[in-house]
Amino acid sequence: MANNEVMTWTRLVSDKRFGHEDAVNDKVGVRSDFRRDYDRLVFSSPFRRLQNKTQVFPLPGGSIFVHNRLTHSLEVSSVGRSIAAEAMMALMPRYKDPAEIEALMSIGEIVAAACLAHDLGNPPFGHSGEKAISTFFSEGDGAALRSQLTDAEWSDLVHFEGNANAFRVLTHRFNGRRHGGFGMTYATLASIVKYPYESTIAGKSGKFGFFTTEHDSFLKIARELGIIRREREDGKLEFARHPLVYIVEAADDICYEIMDIEDAHKLKILSTGQVIPLLLAYFEGEQLERIRHAISTISDPNEQVAHLRSCVISMLVTKCAEAFVANEDAIMHGTFKGSLLKAVPETQRKAYEACNELSWNKIYCAGDVVDIELAGNRIITFLLEKHIHAVRFPELNYSRLLLSKVPEQYDVKAPTIFGRVQAVIDHISAMTDVYALDLYRKLNGQSLPAL
């Protein structure tokens, strides 16, 4: 499409429901369709299961509570809604059309729902779970399937991505379920797709937004919302982001970075002397002096860090909203590059980069974190080996027994090998850490039913 194309809020903020496009909207009460998206997610099983999925640190077994995927998602939703609210207030004076103004008034609810949903596709054991799935095919026993799959199907497997899997969880019709998956609004669905292109153009990052099986679903949504398609010589599917993706991404980045540092401090991976200067670096001038004074009145180091954390998040909410507003034209034309956090003022940008560097050097390589990655890799690899062997050779006695334990919603008898492999991945990626570990022990004969 031409470079002068521009997206519009009236099309982008669509309450049409995926899979229920022709349904009569008979809603009653004061809840908007986007608020209904939010509530639908809160009451869903995949969302509840996030409470037993690792964020970064091992799930708590003692007195110190660290973040899991559920608490992270709730916090991201809170931060995202705040960024969207500030951006909305600043954008309103630019618009005179009542329809555009009405659309803008909904962006906070859309972002809140999208933030809740953004991690629904993540497998157990954090990001190491994603890597375990992809490397099972690129380096492990899954490589034997290469000749039976198309290039696009193979690319989906060796680049397995939680964001693409979240879109599948929300839109795919699993066995026994209704059309349209969760039946979410088009606007909410588009707002979670951080990488709006297919896996064959993922490149070295390995990031992409939808599997081959959801190609047509995303295309349908993007066309309806007027999301700009990027022209490629190879004809592969690539779009600009839905503008609200930038806010969802910023909220996610703020929460995982700042909250990981607070968790690391609680676990004594980082000292108070390391964390306080790191977080004070976000401020300058009189504001810095006020915050210094405030923490000097607090004697508990954990409370000092908690106060600083709240100040930093508040600062970044404002700066990201300002960056979104300042770059709205480029965002709506699909030409904005990078993230909102790279577009904030230099003081906050450099402070965030310092946090990110410390996290990689001190947190993500910490002993407990690496132990979870090692254990998670072994557990997921083992479960994939057993289940994929079973769907390849279902006539074997062990295969029959194992597949009988897979929930009926996962189509392990699909007519194609790719469909059966995807059913296995759907099953394993939906597991909690605890369930995956328990199944691993049972299949290894380490845990038996009581006799």
C-alpha positions in Angstrom: 0.0 0.0 0.0 1.0 3.6 -0.5 3.0 5.4 2.1 0.4 8.1 2.6 -2.1 5.6 4.0 -3.2 6.3 7.5 -5.1 4.3 10.1 -8.1 5.9 11.8 -9.4 5.4 15.3 -13.0 4.9 14.1 -11.9 1.7 12.3 -9.3 0.6 14.7 -11.6 0.7 17.7 -14.0 -2.0 16.5 -16.3 -3.9 18.8 -17.1 -6.6 16.2 -16.6 -10.0 17.8 -14.4 -12.6 16.2 -16.4 -15.6 15.1 -19.7 -13.8 15.9 -19.6 -11.1 13.3 -23.3 -11.5 12.3 -24.6 -11.9 15.8 -27.2 -9.4 17.1 -25.7 -7.3 19.9 -28.2 -7.7 22.6 -26.0 -6.5 25.5 -27.7 -4.9 28.5 -26.3 -2.8 31.3 -23.4 -0.3 31.3 -20.5 -2.6 30.4 -18.9 -1.8 27.0 -17.9 -4.7 24.7 -14.3 -4.0 25.6 -15.0 -4.3 29.3 -16.8 -7.6 28.5 -13.5 -8.7 26.9 -11.7 -7.9 30.2 -14.2 -9.7 32.3 -14.3 -12.7 30.0 -10.5 -13.1 30.4 -10.6 -12.8 34.2 -13.1 -15.6 34.5 -11.3 -17.9 31.9 -9.4 -21.1 32.8 -6.3 -20.1 30.7 -6.0 -16.8 32.7 -6.4 -18.6 36.1 -3.7 -21.1 35.1 -1.2 -18.2 34.9 -1.0 -18.2 38.7 1.1 -21.4 38.5 3.3 -20.3 35.6 6.8 -18.9 36.2 7.5 -15.3 35.4 11.3 -15.3 36.1 12.0 -16.6 39.6 10.9 -20.0 41.0 7.3 -20.0 42.2 7.3 -19.1 46.0 7.5 -21.9 48.5 8.4 -19.8 51.5 7.6 -16.4 53.0 8.8 -14.3 50.1 6.3 -13.8 47.3 7.6 -13.1 43.8 5.7 -12.5 40.6 4.0 -15.2 38.6 2.4 -14.8 35.1 -0.9 -13.9 36.6 0.3 -11.2 39.0 2.5 -9.8 36.2 -0.5 -9.7 33.8 -2.7 -7.9 36.3 0.0 -5.3 36.9 0.6 -4.8 33.1 -3.1 -4.3 32.7 -3.1 -1.6 35.4 -0.1 0.2 33.9 -1.4 -0.1 30.4 -4.8 1.4 31.3 -3.0 4.3 32.9 -0.8 5.0 29.9 -3.8 4.8 27.6 -5.9 7.1 29.8 -3.1 9.8 29.8 -2.7 9.5 26.1 -6.4 9.7 25.5 -6.7 12.9 27.4 -3.9 14.5 25.5 -5.2 13.3 22.1 -8.8 14.4 22.5 -8.3 18.1 21.6 -6.9 17.0 18.2 -10.2 15.5 17.1 -13.5 17.2 16.4 -15.5 14.3 14.9 -17.7 12.8 17.6 -17.1 9.3 16.3 -13.3 9.7 16.6 -13.7 11.1 20.1 -16.0 8.2 21.1 -13.4 5.7 19.8 -10.6 7.4 21.7 -12.6 7.1 24.9 -12.5 3.3 24.6 -8.7 2.8 24.3 -8.1 2.4 28.0 -10.5 -0.5 28.2 -9.1 -2.2 25.1 -5.5 -1.9 26.4 -6.5 -3.2 29.8 -8.0 -6.3 28.2 -5.2 -6.8 25.8 -2.6 -6.6 28.6 -4.5 -9.3 30.6 -4.3 -11.5 27.5 -0.8 -10.9 26.3 0.8 -13.9 28.1 -2.0 -16.4 27.7 0.1 -18.4 25.1 3.2 -18.7 27.2 4.2 -22.2 28.1 5.3 -23.3 31.6 8.7 -22.3 33.0 8.9 -18.8 31.6 10.6 -17.8 28.4 12.8 -20.9 28.7 9.7 -22.9 27.9 9.3 -21.2 24.5 12.9 -21.9 23.8 12.5 -25.6 24.8 9.6 -26.0 22.3 11.4 -24.4 19.4 14.7 -26.2 19.9 13.0 -29.5 20.2 12.3 -29.2 16.5 15.5 -27.4 15.4 17.9 -29.4 17.5 16.1 -32.4 19.0 13.9 -35.4 18.1 11.4 -33.1 16.4 13.8 -32.6 13.5 12.6 -36.0 12.1 9.3 -34.3 11.1 10.9 -31.8 8.7 10.2 -33.7 5.6 6.6 -34.1 6.4 5.8 -30.4 6.8 5.6 -27.4 4.6 8.2 -24.6 4.9 5.6 -22.4 6.7 4.6 -25.1 9.1 8.2 -26.0 9.9 9.0 -22.3 10.5 6.1 -22.0 13.0 7.6 -24.9 15.0 11.3 -23.8 15.1 10.3 -20.3 16.0 7.6 -21.1 18.5 6.5 -17.8 20.0 4.2 -17.1 23.0 2.7 -14.1 21.4 1.6 -16.0 18.4 0.3 -18.8 20.7 -1.8 -16.2 22.6 -3.5 -15.2 19.4 -4.2 -18.8 18.7 -5.6 -19.5 22.2 -8.0 -16.5 21.8 -9.2 -17.3 18.3 -8.9 -21.0 17.6 -11.9 -23.2 17.9 -10.7 -26.1 20.0 -12.7 -29.3 20.1 -16.1 -28.8 21.8 -15.7 -25.1 21.9 -17.6 -22.4 20.2 -16.7 -20.5 17.0 -14.2 -17.7 17.4 -12.4 -19.1 20.4 -13.0 -16.5 23.2 -15.2 -14.4 20.9 -13.1 -11.3 21.6 -13.5 -8.0 19.9 -11.4 -7.3 16.8 -9.7 -4.3 18.5 -8.6 -6.3 21.6 -7.3 -9.2 19.5 -5.2 -6.9 17.2 -3.8 -5.0 20.2 -1.9 -8.1 21.5 -0.1 -8.9 18.2 3.3 -7.3 18.8 4.8 -8.9 15.7 2.2 -8.6 12.9 3.8 -10.9 10.4 4.2 -14.6 9.7 7.0 -16.8 11.0 8.8 -17.2 7.7 10.0 -13.6 8.0 10.8 -13.7 11.7 14.5 -13.5 11.1 17.1 -14.0 13.8 14.8 -12.6 16.5 12.4 -15.6 16.0 9.5 -13.3 16.8 6.2 -13.4 14.9 2.5 -12.8 15.5 0.4 -15.7 14.2 0.8 -19.3 13.1 0.0 -20.6 9.7 -3.3 -21.9 11.0 -4.3 -18.4 12.1 -3.0 -16.6 9.0 -6.5 -16.0 7.6 -7.9 -15.0 11.0 -5.3 -12.2 11.4 -5.8 -11.1 7.8 -9.5 -10.8 8.3 -9.1 -8.7 11.5 -6.4 -6.5 10.0 -8.5 -5.8 6.9 -11.6 -4.9 9.0 -9.6 -2.5 11.2 -7.8 -0.9 8.3 -4.3 -1.8 9.6 -1.7 -0.9 7.0 -0.2 -3.8 5.1 3.4 -3.6 4.2 4.2 -4.5 0.6 6.9 -7.2 0.2 8.4 -8.5 -3.0 8.0 -12.1 -1.7 4.3 -11.5 -1.1 4.5 -12.7 2.5 2.1 -11.3 5.1 3.3 -8.3 7.1 1.4 -5.4 8.6 2.0 -2.3 10.6 1.1 -2.7 14.3 -2.3 -1.7 15.7 -1.4 1.5 17.5 -2.4 0.2 20.9 0.2 -2.5 20.6 2.8 0.1 21.5 1.0 0.9 24.8 0.6 -2.8 25.6 4.3 -3.4 24.9 5.4 -0.4 27.0 3.3 -1.6 30.0 4.7 -5.1 29.7 8.3 -3.8 29.4 7.9 -1.4 32.4 6.4 -4.1 34.6 8.8 -7.0 33.9 11.9 -4.7 34.1 11.0 -2.8 37.3 9.2 -5.6 39.1 12.0 -8.1 38.3 14.4 -5.8 40.0 12.2 -5.5 43.1 11.8 -9.3 43.2 15.6 -9.7 42.9 16.1 -7.3 45.8 13.6 -9.2 48.0 15.5 -12.4 47.1 18.8 -10.7 47.9 20.1 -11.3 44.4 20.6 -7.5 44.3 21.6 -5.4 47.3 19.8 -2.2 48.4 23.0 -0.3 47.5 22.7 -1.5 43.9 18.9 -1.0 43.5 18.3 2.5 45.0 20.8 4.4 42.8 19.5 2.5 39.8 16.0 3.6 40.4 16.9 7.2 41.5 18.5 7.6 38.1 15.1 8.1 36.5 14.7 11.4 38.3 16.4 14.8 38.3 16.2 18.2 39.9 13.6 19.0 42.6 11.7 15.7 42.0 14.9 13.8 42.7 15.4 15.6 46.0 11.8 15.1 47.1 12.1 11.3 46.4 15.5 11.2 48.2 13.9 12.8 51.2 10.9 10.5 51.1 13.0 7.3 51.2 15.2 8.7 54.0 12.2 8.6 56.2 11.7 4.9 55.6 13.8 2.4 57.5 12.8 -0.8 55.9 14.9 -1.4 52.7 12.2 -3.4 51.0 9.7 -0.5 51.6 12.3 2.0 50.3 12.6 0.0 47.0 8.8 -0.4 46.9 8.3 3.4 47.1 10.9 4.0 44.5 9.4 1.4 42.2 6.0 3.1 42.4 7.6 6.5 41.6 9.5 5.0 38.6 6.4 3.4 37.2 4.4 6.6 37.6 7.1 8.5 35.8 7.3 6.0 32.9 3.5 5.9 32.5 3.6 9.7 31.9 6.6 9.7 29.7 5.3 6.8 27.5 1.9 8.5 27.2 3.7 11.6 26.0 5.8 9.6 23.6 2.7 8.0 22.1 1.0 11.4 21.7 4.1 13.0 20.2 4.5 10.2 17.7 0.8 9.6 16.9 1.1 10.7 13.3 3.9 8.2 12.6 2.2 5.5 14.5 -1.1 6.0 12.5 0.9 6.0 9.3 2.7 2.8 10.3 6.1 4.4 10.1 7.0 4.7 13.8 10.2 2.7 14.5 11.1 1.1 17.8 9.2 1.2 21.1 7.7 3.9 23.2 10.4 3.4 25.9 13.1 4.3 23.3 11.2 7.5 22.6 11.1 8.8 26.1 13.4 11.6 27.3 17.1 10.7 27.6 17.2 10.6 31.4 14.5 8.0 31.6 15.7 6.1 28.5 19.2 5.8 29.9 17.9 4.7 33.3 15.8 2.0 31.7 18.7 0.8 29.7 20.8 0.6 32.8 18.1 -1.5 34.5 18.0 -3.8 31.5 21.7 -4.3 31.5 21.8 -5.1 35.2 19.0 -7.6 34.8 20.8 -9.5 32.1 24.1 -9.4 34.0 22.8 -10.2 37.5 19.2 -11.5 37.5 18.6 -13.7 34.5 21.8 -15.6 35.0 21.2 -16.0 38.8 21.5 -19.6 40.0 17.8 -20.2 40.8 16.7 -18.7 37.5 19.1 -20.9 35.5 18.0 -23.9 37.5 14.4 -23.3 36.5 15.5 -23.0 32.9 17.4 -26.2 33.0 14.6 -28.1 34.7 11.9 -26.6 32.5 13.9 -27.5 29.3 14.2 -31.1 30.4 10.6 -31.4 31.4 9.1 -29.8 28.3 11.5 -31.7 26.0 10.6 -35.0 27.6 6.8 -34.3 27.4 7.2 -33.4 23.7 9.2 -36.5 23.0 6.5 -38.8 24.5 3.4 -37.0 23.1 4.7 -36.4 19.6 5.9 -40.0 19.3 2.4 -41.0 20.3 0.6 -38.9 17.7 3.0 -40.1 15.0 2.5 -43.8 16.0 -1.0 -43.9 17.6 -1.4 -47.6 17.0 1.2 -48.5 19.7 -0.1 -49.5 23.1 1.8 -46.8 25.0 0.6 -44.2 22.6 -3.0 -45.2 23.0 -2.7 -45.0 26.8 -0.9 -41.6 26.8 -3.2 -40.0 24.3 -6.2 -41.1 26.3 -5.0 -38.7 29.0 -4.9 -35.7 26.7 -8.0 -33.4 27.2 -10.6 -33.8 24.4 -10.3 -30.2 23.4 -6.9 -30.9 21.8 -7.3 -32.7 18.5 -4.6 -35.3 18.7 -6.4 -37.3 15.9 -6.3 -34.4 13.4 -6.0 -35.5 9.8 -2.6 -33.9 9.2 0.7 -34.5 11.1 1.0 -30.7 11.6 -2.4 -30.6 13.2 -1.5 -33.4 15.6 1.8 -31.8 16.5 0.0 -28.5 17.1 -2.5 -30.3 19.3 0.4 -31.6 21.4 1.9 -28.1 21.7 -1.5 -26.6 22.6 -1.7 -29.2 25.4 1.8 -28.7 26.8 1.9 -24.9 26.5 -1.3 -24.7 28.4 0.1 -26.7 31.4 1.1 -25.0 34.6 4.6 -25.6 36.0 3.2 -27.8 38.7 1.1 -29.9 36.3 4.0 -30.3 33.8 6.3 -31.4 36.6 3.8 -33.9 38.0 3.1 -35.4 34.6 6.9 -35.7 34.0 7.3 -37.6 37.2 4.4 -39.9 36.5 5.6 -40.7 33.0 9.1 -41.4 34.3 7.7 -43.7 37.0 8.8 -41.4 39.8 5.3 -40.8 41.0 2.6 -43.4 41.1 -1.1 -43.3 42.2 -1.8 -44.4 45.7 -2.5 -48.1 45.9 
